Amino acid sequence: MKGLLDPSMWKFLLVGVGNTLLSLVLMFLLEGLGYWPSTAIAYAAGAVMSFFLNRSFTFHSDETFWRSAGKFAVNVAVCYFLAYSLAQPLAAWVLGGTELSPLWQERLAKVGGMALYTVLNYFGQRFFAFRKGRR
């Protein structure tokens, strides 16, 4: 477990705070577009920021720009679709018997999706997108 919790995790979380703030603001500003468009646009903007910061600051990747960009894009897409595909039905299941409006259920699903995405994305970036020692 100690090997999984190295300094890169703390740097990743620091970058993630900025990414999360940017994504949240965009996601809620664009919520009139619907669940999938608002989350997709917000994550695309956050992903661009995260790619540059995590490539150089967090993981110190020595892979070529295009190779790491391709792997990063695959990782972000997989994590995004997995996290948000799970978050929406899980939120409906957990919150279904509550008095919350559909809008607030969707908002909580987005926050849950962000949490799941963060966990999946850290491991995907660390062990796939910016993996050290292989080209």
N, C-alpha and C positions, 0 to 999 in steps of 0.2 A: 504494500500500500504506500509506503514511503516513496518508492520510485515513481508512483503516479502523481504524487503531490510535490513536485519540484518547483523551483522558482518560476518556471514558465506558466504554471497555473495562476500565480498571483499577477503576473504581467498580463496574461490573457483576461483575467477578471477586470483589471484596470482598463484595458482597451475596451472590454465589454461594457463597462459603465457608460463610456462615451457613445458606443454603438447603440446601447439600449436606449439612452436618452434620445438620440437621433431617431431611432426606429419608432419609439413610442409616440413622439411628437408627430411624425409623419403618418403613422398608422391611424391615430385618432383624428388628425386633420382630414384624412382621406376616407374616413369611415363611411361617408355617403356613397362611395364607390362599391361597397360590399366587403364581405369578409376576405375573400381571396385576393382581389385587386389591392385592397388597402394594405394587407400584410405583405404581399409580393413586392410592391413598390417600396415600402419601408425597408424590407430586408435587402433589396437590391442596393439601395443607397448605403445602408449600414455595412453591407458586404464589401463594397468598394473601399470604404474607410478601413475596415478590419483587415482586408487583404494587405494593404500597404503597411499598416502598423504591426500586424502579427508577423508578416514575412520578415521584417527587419528588426523590430524591437523585441518581440516576444520569443520567436523561434530561431532567429538568426539563420534563415535558410540560405544555403549556398547553391540551390538548384537554379537553373535558368529561369528567367522571368516567365516565359511562356509556359514552361512545364509546370511550374508552381501555380501559375494562374489557372491553368486547365484543371489541375487536381483540386485547387481551392474551389473552383466553380462547381465541380462535381460534388464535392463534400457539402457545400452550402445548399445545393439543390436537394440532395438526399436528406440532409438534416431538416431542411425547411418543410419538405413535403411529409416526411415522417412525423415530425413534431406537430405540425398543424393539422394533419389528418387524424392524429390521435387526440389532440386537444379539444377539438370541437365536439365529438361524440362523448368524450369523457366529461366535459363540462355539462353537457345536456343531461347526462346520466346523474351526475352528482347534484346539479342544481335544479333538476327537473321538477322536484316537488316543492320548490321554494316559490316565494312570491316575487322573485326578481323578474323584471321585464326582459323580453328577448334581447333588447339592446345591451343590458347589463350582463346577461348570460354570455353574449358574444364577446363583450369586453373582457370578462373573466377568462373566457376560453383563450383569448389572445395572450393574456398574461401567463396562463398555464403553458401555452405553446412556446412562449419566450423562454420559460424556465427549462422545459424539455429540450428545446433547440440549443440552449447554452451548453448543457451537459453533453449532448451528442456532438455538437460542433467542436468543443474543446478536444475531445478524443479523436475526432476526425482530422482536425488540423494537426494535432501533435503527432499522430501515428500514420497519417496518410498524406495530407497536403504538404506539410513542411517536415516530413520525416528526415532525420539526419542519417548520414552514412551511406545513402544509396542515391544513384542518379538514374 
